Amino acid sequence: MPPPHVVVVGGGLAGLAASLALAEHGMRVSLLEKNPRLGGRATSYRLPSGESIDNCQHVTLRCCTNLEDFFRRAGVADKIHYYNELIFSDSKGRRGRIRPSKLPAPLHLAPSFAALPLLTVRDKFSIARAMFRILASGGSPTIRDGTTMLEWLREARQTPRAIDHFWRVVLVSALNEELDRTDARYGILVFWKAFLSNSAGFGMGVPAVPLADLYASCCEPIQKHGGEVRTRCLVSEICLSNGKADAVRLDGGGEVRGNYYVLAVPFDRLAKLVPDEIRRTEMFANLANFSVSPITGVHMWFDRPVMAEPFLTSIDHTIQWIFNRTNRYVQIVISASRELANRSQQEIVDICRYELNDLLPGAKEASLLRAVVIRENAATFSPAPGCDRWRPSQTTAVPNLFLAGDWTNTGWPATMESAVRSGYQAAEAILSREGSPATLVRTDIYPNGLARWFVRT
Ligand SMILES: Cc1cc2nc3c(=O)[nH]c(=O)nc-3n(C[C@H](O)[C@H](O)[C@H](O)COP(=O)(O)OP(=O)(O)OC[C@H]3O[C@@H](n4cnc5c(N)ncnc54)[C@H](O)[C@@H]3O)c2cc1C
């Protein structure tokens, strides 16, 4: 008997994770991706010079257990470099470092936090009080539906400075949204998983190679199991017959038939692919409730080294993160960057160039040789209060049709971790239908140290 054939549409992390897991479980996979490269929103562009740059620096945290598992499956785990220290800077150039001590979780970061020069003692006390609230509830404080993170922080009597220079700094980049548009549950989840529950959770992983290079190695295991990876392959629609998915039609002619289908495309692309019977469902109507949030990446090349640290977080600038790619080449990330929407590329470069003088002492003397601005207007869905109820499951009313993507129901905000989880969840559902169930989704990072005592069983 030939192995079941699964057609996966979309070669982002969700489609790749589903494809890899299914291939490893003996399924024949056809992965169809419209772009020339794999990786979807986490990918690289080729400049006219032939050089590859990422659309924007992507980072992971140690608490992203499924993404780590995916990198292992893809054979690229050694290409992710982990760092155990976060460096913050303010506009006066003062630096502060958060790093683990020998104390057990949740106290591991407390000594460096207490010594942080960028916050006052009053700010720190207010933050410690809110942290204790998160801790005491085992990461799940009782929150009214519809509460934004900003409302929760105000209820937790945070000082304005603690909100602007601490909570906002961490959460806007982690969730790609402003605090007054973010569901408080997502904000709390970030602090519980990354900072409080496990002493390793906040370790930050940065790919050491261009993003697209990370995924090229996914092709081999898929092909080894008789599957194929087709790039520059745009799917125009999925056809149903007798209540089941029957084929995907390709732009320019031709179709691909399989036993199962996974649509791993962004939620706003789904409408183009699915027939009316799916477009009329409640699940589909709910997708209209999602809004999106932008991220702007600014790449700058200087005539001399400008940065010594691997990365830096700015607490009171337009610039949020600076990543040191090669000392002379830095990559700036600005999440939830709506305020830059009406700015020209040159204006954005000018703002960043000006702010770098405050943040990097070496930048003052350096000449900017060139700069590239990449705006991703629909970088992620916005983690608006209550948005979880609009996120569909990976299974659909059509028995052999599945969904995957960071926007499907994974319990995680729109991240690479959520995309990989969704791919594994779709693959688990297919394996179950085939009668060979398997557990692919990794459990969350375990609370350790003293944090274990706060977990509700
Ligand atoms: C600028 C930026 C910075 C980010 N930074 C981080 C970060 O630091 N950490 C983090 O965890 N997350 C980050 N994210 C979010 C992360 O990139 C996404 O959550 C994740 O990559 C989504 O993966 P996905 O597979 O769900 O969707 P996508 O990556 O969007 O994949 C969908 C794929 O489907 C393909 N496709 C669409 N339509 C068709 C069709 N008709 N036929 C064939 N193929 C089709 C697309 O080309 C795409 O490759 C960032 C996102 C952006 C944009």
The ligand as a MOL file (V3000), in Angstrom:
LIG
                    3D

  0  0  0     0  0            999 V3000
M  V30 BEGIN CTAB
M  V30 COUNTS 53 58 0 0 0
M  V30 BEGIN ATOM
M  V30 1 C 9.0110 41.4100 10.4380 0
M  V30 2 C 8.6080 40.2700 11.3120 0
M  V30 3 C 9.3090 40.0030 12.4850 0
M  V30 4 C 8.9240 38.9440 13.3030 0
M  V30 5 N 9.6820 38.6450 14.4050 0
M  V30 6 C 9.4040 37.5160 15.1040 0
M  V30 7 C 10.2690 37.0910 16.1510 0
M  V30 8 O 11.2900 37.7150 16.4480 0
M  V30 9 N 9.9370 35.9470 16.8370 0
M  V30 10 C 8.8290 35.2100 16.5120 0
M  V30 11 O 8.5920 34.1800 17.1580 0
M  V30 12 N 7.9900 35.6030 15.5190 0
M  V30 13 C 8.2520 36.7160 14.8030 0
M  V30 14 N 7.4370 37.0860 13.7760 0
M  V30 15 C 6.2400 36.2960 13.5050 0
M  V30 16 C 6.5620 35.0200 12.7150 0
M  V30 17 O 7.3340 35.3460 11.5830 0
M  V30 18 C 5.2620 34.3810 12.2760 0
M  V30 19 O 4.4380 34.1780 13.3970 0
M  V30 20 C 5.4840 33.0230 11.6170 0
M  V30 21 O 6.5820 33.0340 10.7440 0
M  V30 22 C 4.2020 32.6510 10.8690 0
M  V30 23 O 4.3680 31.4230 10.1960 0
M  V30 24 P 3.1620 30.7860 9.3890 0
M  V30 25 O 3.6770 29.5490 8.7480 0
M  V30 26 O 1.9680 30.6930 10.2800 0
M  V30 27 O 2.7400 31.8510 8.2700 0
M  V30 28 P 3.5960 32.4130 7.0410 0
M  V30 29 O 5.0030 32.5630 7.4480 0
M  V30 30 O 2.8780 33.6210 6.5720 0
M  V30 31 O 3.5370 31.2600 5.9460 0
M  V30 32 C 2.4960 31.1490 5.0160 0
M  V30 33 C 3.1150 30.7010 3.6930 0
M  V30 34 O 2.0520 30.4520 2.7490 0
M  V30 35 C 2.4870 30.8890 1.4800 0
M  V30 36 N 1.2870 31.0650 0.6510 0
M  V30 37 C 0.2970 31.9610 0.8350 0
M  V30 38 N -0.6550 31.7930 -0.1150 0
M  V30 39 C -0.2530 30.7590 -0.8860 0
M  V30 40 C -0.8050 30.1110 -2.0240 0
M  V30 41 N -1.9750 30.4950 -2.5310 0
M  V30 42 N -0.1250 29.0840 -2.5950 0
M  V30 43 C 1.0680 28.6750 -2.0740 0
M  V30 44 N 1.6450 29.2630 -0.9950 0
M  V30 45 C 0.9910 30.2860 -0.4030 0
M  V30 46 C 3.2270 32.1860 1.8040 0
M  V30 47 O 4.0780 32.5760 0.7370 0
M  V30 48 C 3.9900 31.7860 3.0590 0
M  V30 49 O 5.2490 31.2310 2.7530 0
M  V30 50 C 7.7940 38.1540 12.9560 0
M  V30 51 C 7.0800 38.4300 11.7940 0
M  V30 52 C 7.4840 39.4520 10.9700 0
M  V30 53 C 6.7340 39.7020 9.6930 0
M  V30 END ATOM
M  V30 BEGIN BOND
M  V30 1 1 1 2
M  V30 2 1 2 3
M  V30 3 2 2 52
M  V30 4 2 3 4
M  V30 5 1 4 5
M  V30 6 1 4 50
M  V30 7 2 5 6
M  V30 8 1 6 7
M  V30 9 1 6 13
M  V30 10 2 7 8
M  V30 11 1 7 9
M  V30 12 1 9 10
M  V30 13 2 10 11
M  V30 14 1 10 12
M  V30 15 2 12 13
M  V30 16 1 13 14
M  V30 17 1 14 15
M  V30 18 1 14 50
M  V30 19 1 15 16
M  V30 20 1 16 17
M  V30 21 1 16 18
M  V30 22 1 18 19
M  V30 23 1 18 20
M  V30 24 1 20 21
M  V30 25 1 20 22
M  V30 26 1 22 23
M  V30 27 1 23 24
M  V30 28 2 24 25
M  V30 29 1 24 26
M  V30 30 1 24 27
M  V30 31 1 27 28
M  V30 32 2 28 29
M  V30 33 1 28 30
M  V30 34 1 28 31
M  V30 35 1 31 32
M  V30 36 1 32 33
M  V30 37 1 33 34
M  V30 38 1 33 48
M  V30 39 1 34 35
M  V30 40 1 35 36
M  V30 41 1 35 46
M  V30 42 1 36 37
M  V30 43 1 36 45
M  V30 44 2 37 38
M  V30 45 1 38 39
M  V30 46 1 39 40
M  V30 47 2 39 45
M  V30 48 1 40 41
M  V30 49 2 40 42
M  V30 50 1 42 43
M  V30 51 2 43 44
M  V30 52 1 44 45
M  V30 53 1 46 47
M  V30 54 1 46 48
M  V30 55 1 48 49
M  V30 56 2 50 51
M  V30 57 1 51 52
M  V30 58 1 52 53
M  V30 END BOND
M  V30 END CTAB
M  END
